[in-house]
Amino acid sequence: MELLHGSPDDLSGRSEREQRTYRFLDELGIQFDRTDHPDQPATSMEVCQDVDAVLGIHICKNLFLCNRQKTKFYLLVMPGDKTFKTKELSGQMGISRLSFAEEEYMEQFLDIHPGSVSVLGLMNDKEKRVQLIIDEDVLKEEMFGCHPCENTSSMRFKTEDLTERILPALNITPVIVHLEGK
């Protein structure tokens, strides 16, 4: 793996969702670095450690959740080294019970498959069915790391670009929470 700057010169062989992500960031003028790792998809936080070393950051944990009735959906972005406690988030959000949403909803709403969940997938949620929740510790970091909607590449850009350019372009106001993860 190596550190690369900006969108790939050659997008052939990349999925439409990944190409769409690069076009979106380029249209906004977001500068980013990336690394490609097609032989080692980032399917777990352990694999992300190698990616972290190349990018010089910590890739966030992205969890796709829903309420018991499967009528409300959430994307939680939190530090990768924190433990997710359902009860802790449920209490802060005032939701009686949260669980992991089924793959079909992830694909339908965000056009993302498991292992590739990314805040950038919200650009595909035209009907705004998914509420973004961000742990406040993520916002304290200078750089933000995620996938370009495919887990065979990873990227970093300024957290400020996420909060001040990307989310406003998507008309998204996140809910900020404080998770202890203990």
MOMOPE-V458683 format. One record per pair of residues at least 24 apart in sequence whose ideal C-beta (glycine too) atoms are under 8 Angstrom apart, sorted by the first residue. I is the first residue (numbers start at 1). GAP is how many residues later the second one is. D is the distance in Angstrom with one decimal. If there is no record, write none. Layout:
BEGIN
I,GAP,D  I,GAP,D
END
This chain:
BEGIN
1,34,4.7  1,35,7.2  1,36,5.3  1,39,8.0  1,49,6.7  1,50,7.0  1,53,4.7  2,33,6.4  2,52,7.0  3,30,5.6  3,31,7.9  3,32,6.0  3,51,5.7  3,52,6.9  4,29,6.7  4,30,5.2  4,31,6.4  4,32,7.0  5,26,7.8  5,27,7.8  5,28,5.5  5,29,7.8  6,25,7.1  6,26,6.6  6,27,7.9  6,28,7.7  8,26,8.0  8,28,7.7  14,136,7.3  15,134,7.7  15,135,5.6  17,94,5.4  17,95,7.0  17,104,7.9  17,107,7.4  17,132,4.3  17,133,6.5  18,130,5.0  18,131,5.7  18,132,4.4  18,135,6.7  20,103,7.3  20,104,7.7  20,129,7.3  21,97,7.9  21,99,5.2  21,102,7.4  21,127,4.0  21,128,4.9  22,126,6.4  24,96,7.3  24,99,5.4  25,95,7.9  25,132,7.5  25,141,7.8  28,133,7.9  28,137,5.6  28,138,6.6  28,141,5.8  30,127,5.5  30,131,5.1  30,135,6.4  30,136,6.8  31,126,6.7  31,127,7.9  31,130,7.8  32,123,4.9  32,124,6.4  32,125,4.0  33,122,6.6  33,123,5.3  33,124,7.7  34,114,7.1  34,119,5.7  34,120,6.6  34,121,4.1  34,122,7.6  35,118,6.9  35,119,5.6  35,120,7.8  36,116,6.7  36,117,4.9  37,115,6.1  37,116,6.9  37,117,7.0  38,114,4.4  38,115,7.9  41,74,6.5  41,110,4.6  41,111,5.2  42,73,7.1  42,105,6.8  42,109,4.6  42,110,7.8  42,112,6.1  43,72,4.5  43,108,6.3  45,35,5.1  48,32,6.3  48,106,7.5  51,94,7.8  51,103,4.5  52,93,7.3  55,88,7.9  55,90,5.8  55,99,6.3  55,100,7.6  55,101,4.7  56,87,7.6  56,100,7.5  57,84,7.2  57,86,4.8  57,87,7.7  57,88,4.4  57,99,5.0  58,83,7.6  58,87,6.5  59,86,4.3  59,87,6.8  59,88,7.9  59,95,6.1  60,59,7.9  60,78,5.8  60,84,7.2  60,85,6.3  60,86,6.3  62,55,4.1  62,56,6.0  62,57,6.8  62,84,7.1  63,37,7.0  63,54,7.3  64,36,6.8  64,37,4.9  64,41,7.4  64,42,5.0  64,46,7.4  64,53,5.5  64,66,7.8  65,24,7.8  65,33,5.0  65,34,6.7  65,35,6.1  65,36,5.8  66,32,7.2  66,33,6.4  66,34,7.7  66,35,3.9  66,36,7.9  66,39,6.8  67,28,5.6  67,29,7.7  67,30,6.9  67,31,6.5  68,28,6.8  68,29,4.5  68,31,7.0  70,31,7.3  70,32,7.8  70,35,7.4  72,59,7.0  73,28,5.7  73,32,6.1  73,36,6.3  73,56,5.8  73,57,4.7  73,58,7.1  74,24,7.3  74,56,6.6  74,57,5.0  74,58,7.7  74,59,5.4  75,35,7.5  75,42,7.1  75,44,6.7  75,46,7.5  75,47,6.7  75,55,5.3  75,56,7.4  75,57,5.3  75,58,6.9  76,57,4.7  76,58,7.8  76,59,7.5  77,42,5.6  77,55,7.2  77,56,7.1  77,57,4.8  77,58,6.8  77,61,5.6  78,56,7.7  78,57,3.9  78,59,7.5  78,60,6.5  78,101,5.9  78,103,7.4  79,56,6.4  79,58,5.2  79,59,6.2  79,102,7.7  82,53,6.9  82,55,7.4  82,97,6.1  82,98,8.0  82,99,3.2  83,98,4.5  83,99,7.0  84,95,7.7  84,97,7.0  85,94,7.3  85,95,7.7  85,96,6.6  85,97,7.6  88,91,5.8  88,92,6.5  88,93,7.7  89,44,7.3  89,88,6.5  89,90,6.5  92,85,4.9  92,86,7.4  92,87,7.8  93,40,7.2  93,82,7.1  93,84,7.3  111,38,7.2  112,37,5.5  115,36,4.7  116,31,5.4  116,33,5.9  116,34,5.3  116,35,4.3  117,30,7.7  118,28,4.5  118,29,4.5  118,30,7.1  118,31,5.4  119,27,5.7  119,43,7.0  119,47,7.8  120,26,6.1  120,27,7.6  120,28,6.4  120,29,5.7  120,46,7.6  121,28,5.4  122,48,5.7  122,50,6.0  123,47,5.9  124,25,7.9  128,43,7.6  128,44,7.8  131,44,6.5  132,35,7.4  132,40,5.5  132,42,4.2  132,43,7.1  133,41,6.5  133,42,4.8  133,43,7.9  133,44,5.8  134,40,4.7  134,41,7.4  134,42,5.7  134,43,7.3  135,41,7.9  135,42,5.8  135,43,7.1  135,44,4.8  136,40,5.3  136,41,6.9  136,42,5.3  137,42,7.8  139,24,6.7  139,37,7.1
END
